[in-house]
Amino acid sequence: MMSKRLFLFITPDGVTYSSPERNEPDVDNYQVLGYGEGKNEEEAFDYFISQAAWLNDTKFEEVISVEIKHKIYEGKHFNLK
């Protein structure tokens, strides 16, 4: 039996504000949409989409998959300050 692999799904679409005081977006980055598991990227994406009905209400067009070793909450956390 093939084990499932974990993929993070991100998009370059959308904008980010570094703080609520900003009137204009000021961070050029990718948005993390979520993650899914499957035997390959397509299966993981299908699972992710089935769990993320909220995506239907967005204007995101491009989604990129990145295979990851650990779920986000299992990774090491770092402080910025």
mmCIF file of the C-alpha atoms, coordinates in Angstrom:
data_MODEL
# 
_entry.id   MODEL 
# 
loop_
_atom_site.group_PDB 
_atom_site.id 
_atom_site.type_symbol 
_atom_site.label_atom_id 
_atom_site.label_alt_id 
_atom_site.label_comp_id 
_atom_site.label_asym_id 
_atom_site.label_entity_id 
_atom_site.label_seq_id 
_atom_site.pdbx_PDB_ins_code 
_atom_site.Cartn_x 
_atom_site.Cartn_y 
_atom_site.Cartn_z 
_atom_site.occupancy 
_atom_site.B_iso_or_equiv 
_atom_site.pdbx_formal_charge 
_atom_site.auth_seq_id 
_atom_site.auth_comp_id 
_atom_site.auth_asym_id 
_atom_site.auth_atom_id 
_atom_site.pdbx_PDB_model_num 
ATOM 1  C CA . MET A 1 1  ? 0.000   0.000  0.000  1.00 0.00 ? 1  MET A CA 1 
ATOM 2  C CA . MET A 1 2  ? 1.334   3.412  -0.952 1.00 0.00 ? 2  MET A CA 1 
ATOM 3  C CA . SER A 1 3  ? 1.473   5.887  1.934  1.00 0.00 ? 3  SER A CA 1 
ATOM 4  C CA . LYS A 1 4  ? -0.163  9.272  1.599  1.00 0.00 ? 4  LYS A CA 1 
ATOM 5  C CA . ARG A 1 5  ? 1.943   12.330 0.989  1.00 0.00 ? 5  ARG A CA 1 
ATOM 6  C CA . LEU A 1 6  ? 1.290   15.808 2.375  1.00 0.00 ? 6  LEU A CA 1 
ATOM 7  C CA . PHE A 1 7  ? 1.025   18.885 0.140  1.00 0.00 ? 7  PHE A CA 1 
ATOM 8  C CA . LEU A 1 8  ? 0.667   22.560 0.996  1.00 0.00 ? 8  LEU A CA 1 
ATOM 9  C CA . PHE A 1 9  ? -1.409  24.630 -1.437 1.00 0.00 ? 9  PHE A CA 1 
ATOM 10 C CA . ILE A 1 10 ? -0.446  28.261 -1.975 1.00 0.00 ? 10 ILE A CA 1 
ATOM 11 C CA . THR A 1 11 ? -1.396  31.037 -4.399 1.00 0.00 ? 11 THR A CA 1 
ATOM 12 C CA . PRO A 1 12 ? 0.354   34.179 -5.653 1.00 0.00 ? 12 PRO A CA 1 
ATOM 13 C CA . ASP A 1 13 ? -3.107  35.766 -6.039 1.00 0.00 ? 13 ASP A CA 1 
ATOM 14 C CA . GLY A 1 14 ? -4.395  38.212 -3.449 1.00 0.00 ? 14 GLY A CA 1 
ATOM 15 C CA . VAL A 1 15 ? -2.749  40.874 -1.306 1.00 0.00 ? 15 VAL A CA 1 
ATOM 16 C CA . THR A 1 16 ? -1.382  41.164 2.212  1.00 0.00 ? 16 THR A CA 1 
ATOM 17 C CA . TYR A 1 17 ? -1.281  44.032 4.689  1.00 0.00 ? 17 TYR A CA 1 
ATOM 18 C CA . SER A 1 18 ? 1.489   44.036 7.301  1.00 0.00 ? 18 SER A CA 1 
ATOM 19 C CA . SER A 1 19 ? -0.741  45.773 9.854  1.00 0.00 ? 19 SER A CA 1 
ATOM 20 C CA . PRO A 1 20 ? -4.339  47.008 10.218 1.00 0.00 ? 20 PRO A CA 1 
ATOM 21 C CA . GLU A 1 21 ? -3.116  50.619 10.038 1.00 0.00 ? 21 GLU A CA 1 
ATOM 22 C CA . ARG A 1 22 ? -2.013  50.214 6.400  1.00 0.00 ? 22 ARG A CA 1 
ATOM 23 C CA . ASN A 1 23 ? -4.306  51.592 3.682  1.00 0.00 ? 23 ASN A CA 1 
ATOM 24 C CA . GLU A 1 24 ? -2.524  49.821 0.844  1.00 0.00 ? 24 GLU A CA 1 
ATOM 25 C CA . PRO A 1 25 ? -1.198  46.259 0.621  1.00 0.00 ? 25 PRO A CA 1 
ATOM 26 C CA . ASP A 1 26 ? 2.527   46.354 1.384  1.00 0.00 ? 26 ASP A CA 1 
ATOM 27 C CA . VAL A 1 27 ? 3.692   42.727 1.406  1.00 0.00 ? 27 VAL A CA 1 
ATOM 28 C CA . ASP A 1 28 ? 4.355   40.860 -1.832 1.00 0.00 ? 28 ASP A CA 1 
ATOM 29 C CA . ASN A 1 29 ? 4.018   37.181 -0.975 1.00 0.00 ? 29 ASN A CA 1 
ATOM 30 C CA . TYR A 1 30 ? 2.114   33.963 -1.487 1.00 0.00 ? 30 TYR A CA 1 
ATOM 31 C CA . GLN A 1 31 ? -1.087  33.173 0.390  1.00 0.00 ? 31 GLN A CA 1 
ATOM 32 C CA . VAL A 1 32 ? -1.317  29.809 2.130  1.00 0.00 ? 32 VAL A CA 1 
ATOM 33 C CA . LEU A 1 33 ? -4.649  28.219 1.269  1.00 0.00 ? 33 LEU A CA 1 
ATOM 34 C CA . GLY A 1 34 ? -4.281  24.965 3.197  1.00 0.00 ? 34 GLY A CA 1 
ATOM 35 C CA . TYR A 1 35 ? -3.064  21.420 2.825  1.00 0.00 ? 35 TYR A CA 1 
ATOM 36 C CA . GLY A 1 36 ? -4.218  17.996 1.735  1.00 0.00 ? 36 GLY A CA 1 
ATOM 37 C CA . GLU A 1 37 ? -3.003  14.408 1.766  1.00 0.00 ? 37 GLU A CA 1 
ATOM 38 C CA . GLY A 1 38 ? -3.018  11.902 -1.052 1.00 0.00 ? 38 GLY A CA 1 
ATOM 39 C CA . LYS A 1 39 ? -0.920  9.382  -2.938 1.00 0.00 ? 39 LYS A CA 1 
ATOM 40 C CA . ASN A 1 40 ? -0.001  12.208 -5.381 1.00 0.00 ? 40 ASN A CA 1 
ATOM 41 C CA . GLU A 1 41 ? -0.557  15.942 -5.879 1.00 0.00 ? 41 GLU A CA 1 
ATOM 42 C CA . GLU A 1 42 ? -3.812  15.508 -7.772 1.00 0.00 ? 42 GLU A CA 1 
ATOM 43 C CA . GLU A 1 43 ? -5.392  13.303 -5.112 1.00 0.00 ? 43 GLU A CA 1 
ATOM 44 C CA . ALA A 1 44 ? -4.220  15.643 -2.349 1.00 0.00 ? 44 ALA A CA 1 
ATOM 45 C CA . PHE A 1 45 ? -5.635  18.652 -4.226 1.00 0.00 ? 45 PHE A CA 1 
ATOM 46 C CA . ASP A 1 46 ? -8.976  16.908 -4.761 1.00 0.00 ? 46 ASP A CA 1 
ATOM 47 C CA . TYR A 1 47 ? -9.159  16.184 -1.026 1.00 0.00 ? 47 TYR A CA 1 
ATOM 48 C CA . PHE A 1 48 ? -8.191  19.766 -0.157 1.00 0.00 ? 48 PHE A CA 1 
ATOM 49 C CA . ILE A 1 49 ? -10.860 21.187 -2.479 1.00 0.00 ? 49 ILE A CA 1 
ATOM 50 C CA . SER A 1 50 ? -13.506 18.875 -0.984 1.00 0.00 ? 50 SER A CA 1 
ATOM 51 C CA . GLN A 1 51 ? -12.702 20.314 2.466  1.00 0.00 ? 51 GLN A CA 1 
ATOM 52 C CA . ALA A 1 52 ? -12.394 23.982 1.417  1.00 0.00 ? 52 ALA A CA 1 
ATOM 53 C CA . ALA A 1 53 ? -15.806 25.026 0.098  1.00 0.00 ? 53 ALA A CA 1 
ATOM 54 C CA . TRP A 1 54 ? -14.927 28.635 1.007  1.00 0.00 ? 54 TRP A CA 1 
ATOM 55 C CA . LEU A 1 55 ? -12.593 28.727 -2.037 1.00 0.00 ? 55 LEU A CA 1 
ATOM 56 C CA . ASN A 1 56 ? -15.659 28.901 -4.282 1.00 0.00 ? 56 ASN A CA 1 
ATOM 57 C CA . ASP A 1 57 ? -16.310 32.403 -2.897 1.00 0.00 ? 57 ASP A CA 1 
ATOM 58 C CA . THR A 1 58 ? -12.827 33.723 -3.743 1.00 0.00 ? 58 THR A CA 1 
ATOM 59 C CA . LYS A 1 59 ? -11.199 35.031 -6.902 1.00 0.00 ? 59 LYS A CA 1 
ATOM 60 C CA . PHE A 1 60 ? -8.030  32.950 -6.558 1.00 0.00 ? 60 PHE A CA 1 
ATOM 61 C CA . GLU A 1 61 ? -7.053  31.507 -9.935 1.00 0.00 ? 61 GLU A CA 1 
ATOM 62 C CA . GLU A 1 62 ? -3.610  29.946 -9.577 1.00 0.00 ? 62 GLU A CA 1 
ATOM 63 C CA . VAL A 1 63 ? -2.762  27.312 -6.972 1.00 0.00 ? 63 VAL A CA 1 
ATOM 64 C CA . ILE A 1 64 ? 0.707   25.834 -6.486 1.00 0.00 ? 64 ILE A CA 1 
ATOM 65 C CA . SER A 1 65 ? 1.395   22.603 -4.614 1.00 0.00 ? 65 SER A CA 1 
ATOM 66 C CA . VAL A 1 66 ? 4.471   22.094 -2.447 1.00 0.00 ? 66 VAL A CA 1 
ATOM 67 C CA . GLU A 1 67 ? 5.193   18.739 -0.822 1.00 0.00 ? 67 GLU A CA 1 
ATOM 68 C CA . ILE A 1 68 ? 5.959   19.102 2.888  1.00 0.00 ? 68 ILE A CA 1 
ATOM 69 C CA . LYS A 1 69 ? 7.302   16.774 5.567  1.00 0.00 ? 69 LYS A CA 1 
ATOM 70 C CA . HIS A 1 70 ? 5.204   17.872 8.542  1.00 0.00 ? 70 HIS A CA 1 
ATOM 71 C CA . LYS A 1 71 ? 1.885   19.534 9.117  1.00 0.00 ? 71 LYS A CA 1 
ATOM 72 C CA . ILE A 1 72 ? 2.240   23.187 10.078 1.00 0.00 ? 72 ILE A CA 1 
ATOM 73 C CA . TYR A 1 73 ? 1.406   22.639 13.732 1.00 0.00 ? 73 TYR A CA 1 
ATOM 74 C CA . GLU A 1 74 ? 4.099   19.942 13.967 1.00 0.00 ? 74 GLU A CA 1 
ATOM 75 C CA . GLY A 1 75 ? 6.908   22.187 12.712 1.00 0.00 ? 75 GLY A CA 1 
ATOM 76 C CA . LYS A 1 76 ? 9.296   24.316 14.754 1.00 0.00 ? 76 LYS A CA 1 
ATOM 77 C CA . HIS A 1 77 ? 8.008   27.768 15.675 1.00 0.00 ? 77 HIS A CA 1 
ATOM 78 C CA . PHE A 1 78 ? 10.190  30.885 15.560 1.00 0.00 ? 78 PHE A CA 1 
ATOM 79 C CA . ASN A 1 79 ? 9.645   34.380 17.035 1.00 0.00 ? 79 ASN A CA 1 
ATOM 80 C CA . LEU A 1 80 ? 10.170  37.450 14.889 1.00 0.00 ? 80 LEU A CA 1 
ATOM 81 C CA . LYS A 1 81 ? 10.959  39.700 17.868 1.00 0.00 ? 81 LYS A CA 1 
# 
